[in-house]
Amino acid sequence: MTKPISTKEKLLQAGRELFWTRGYSNVSVRDITGAAGVDAALVSRYFGGKQGLFEATLADVPPWDVLASDREDLLTKAVESFSRPYDPETDSVNPFMMLLVNVIDPVMGDSIRTFVQQGLAAPLADKLGGPQAQERAAMLLAVLFGIALIRKNFQVQGLAEKSSEELCAQIMALGKVALLFEP
């Protein structure tokens, strides 16, 4: 027997879907509560308001599993995590989309930049260690995010139709260059 979804979970699901695909400032509390089928006052009750609900959806972002890998496997795991084929059914609501849509948001952009710095860039730099760790981590993230953006969002021919294996080989080469960054 399926357990009924709580009102709080309904709000989280609707908030995740709307915030992560349309952006924080493009979504109203009424949009969320309409999608969840609940009263608007419940957003304040459970989350203290719209911003609290948005921040609660960020708790759904799993830690980047790449950061748990060995340093030797780090690049391979990072490339694999960003080179999966685009699937519009499953890719519409995902952490990558959430970051892209909300980093330019006038209200939540700073929070998203902090989220990326503290949740991805800094831990990656710590994992890499050595000289210029922050710069090398930033370069690798630029390669990964850039390729994912061009492939998944812009669907530019030449990347969009590549198999994961072909794409991984090319990203690995770029990733190695990024990790050896020297000004």
C-alpha positions in Angstrom: 0.0 0.0 0.0 1.4 3.4 -1.0 1.8 5.9 1.9 -0.1 9.2 1.2 2.2 12.2 0.5 2.2 14.8 3.2 1.2 18.4 2.6 4.8 19.4 3.3 6.1 16.9 0.7 3.6 18.1 -1.8 4.8 21.6 -1.4 8.5 20.5 -1.7 7.7 18.5 -4.9 5.8 21.4 -6.5 8.5 23.9 -5.3 11.3 21.7 -6.7 9.6 21.3 -10.1 8.7 25.0 -10.5 11.8 26.7 -8.9 14.2 24.3 -10.6 12.8 24.8 -14.0 11.5 28.4 -14.1 13.6 30.1 -11.5 12.9 31.5 -8.1 11.6 35.0 -9.2 9.5 33.5 -11.9 7.4 31.4 -9.5 4.8 32.7 -7.1 3.6 31.1 -3.9 0.2 30.7 -5.6 1.9 28.8 -8.5 3.4 26.3 -6.1 0.3 25.9 -3.9 -1.8 25.5 -7.0 0.4 22.8 -8.3 0.4 21.1 -4.9 -3.3 21.5 -4.4 -3.0 23.1 -1.0 -3.7 26.5 0.6 -1.1 29.3 0.2 -0.9 29.9 3.9 0.8 26.5 4.3 4.0 27.7 2.7 4.5 30.1 5.6 3.4 27.4 8.1 5.9 24.8 6.9 8.8 26.9 5.5 8.4 30.4 6.8 7.7 31.7 3.3 8.8 31.3 -0.3 12.5 31.7 0.3 12.4 29.0 3.0 10.7 26.7 0.6 13.3 27.3 -2.0 16.1 26.7 0.4 14.3 23.5 1.5 14.4 22.3 -2.1 18.2 22.8 -2.1 18.4 20.1 0.6 17.2 17.7 -2.1 20.4 18.3 -4.1 22.5 15.2 -3.4 26.2 15.8 -2.6 28.3 15.4 -5.8 29.3 11.8 -5.5 32.5 12.5 -7.4 33.9 14.2 -4.3 33.7 10.8 -2.5 35.9 9.1 -5.1 39.7 8.6 -4.9 41.9 11.3 -6.4 42.9 8.9 -9.2 39.3 8.3 -10.2 38.2 11.9 -9.7 38.4 13.0 -13.4 36.8 9.9 -14.8 33.9 10.1 -12.3 33.4 13.8 -12.9 33.3 13.4 -16.7 30.9 10.5 -16.4 28.6 12.6 -14.1 28.3 15.4 -16.7 28.2 13.3 -20.0 25.0 11.3 -19.7 22.8 11.6 -22.7 20.1 14.2 -22.6 16.7 12.9 -21.7 14.0 15.7 -21.7 11.8 13.5 -19.5 14.2 13.2 -16.6 16.5 16.2 -17.2 13.8 18.9 -16.8 14.0 18.8 -13.0 17.6 18.2 -11.9 20.2 20.0 -9.9 22.1 21.1 -13.0 19.0 22.8 -14.4 18.3 24.3 -11.0 21.8 25.9 -10.9 21.5 27.3 -14.4 18.1 28.7 -14.0 18.7 30.3 -10.6 22.3 31.6 -10.8 21.0 34.5 -12.8 18.0 35.1 -10.5 18.1 38.6 -9.0 17.0 37.4 -5.6 18.6 33.9 -5.2 21.6 34.3 -7.6 24.1 35.0 -4.7 22.8 32.0 -2.8 23.3 29.8 -5.8 26.8 31.1 -6.4 27.6 30.4 -2.7 26.0 26.9 -3.0 28.3 26.1 -6.0 31.4 27.5 -4.4 30.9 25.7 -1.1 29.3 22.5 -2.4 31.3 22.0 -5.6 34.3 24.2 -6.2 35.8 24.3 -2.7 35.5 20.6 -2.0 36.8 19.8 -5.4 39.8 22.1 -4.8 40.4 20.4 -1.5 40.2 17.0 -3.1 42.7 18.0 -5.9 45.1 19.6 -3.5 48.5 20.9 -4.7 49.4 24.1 -6.4 46.6 26.2 -7.9 44.0 23.8 -6.6 41.2 26.4 -6.7 42.1 27.5 -10.2 42.3 23.9 -11.5 38.9 23.1 -9.8 37.3 26.1 -11.4 38.7 25.2 -14.8 37.4 21.6 -14.5 34.0 22.8 -13.5 34.0 25.3 -16.4 34.7 22.5 -18.8 32.1 20.2 -17.3 29.3 22.8 -17.0 30.1 24.3 -20.4 29.9 21.1 -22.2 26.7 20.1 -20.3 25.2 23.4 -21.1 26.0 23.3 -24.8 24.8 19.7 -25.1 21.7 19.6 -22.9 20.4 23.1 -23.0 21.5 24.5 -26.4 21.5 21.0 -28.0 24.3 22.2 -30.4 24.9 19.7 -33.2 28.2 18.0 -32.8 27.7 17.4 -29.1 24.0 16.7 -28.7 24.0 13.5 -30.7 27.4 12.1 -29.5 27.3 8.9 -27.6 28.4 9.0 -24.0 31.6 7.0 -24.8 32.6 9.5 -27.6 31.9 12.5 -25.4 33.6 11.1 -22.4 36.9 10.6 -24.3 36.8 14.2 -25.5 35.9 15.6 -22.1 38.6 13.5 -20.5 41.2 15.2 -22.7 39.8 18.7 -21.9 39.6 17.8 -18.2 43.2 16.7 -18.1 44.3 20.0 -19.6 42.1 21.9 -17.1 43.6 20.0 -14.2 47.1 20.9 -15.3 46.2 24.6 -15.5 49.2 26.9 -15.4 48.8 30.7 -16.1 
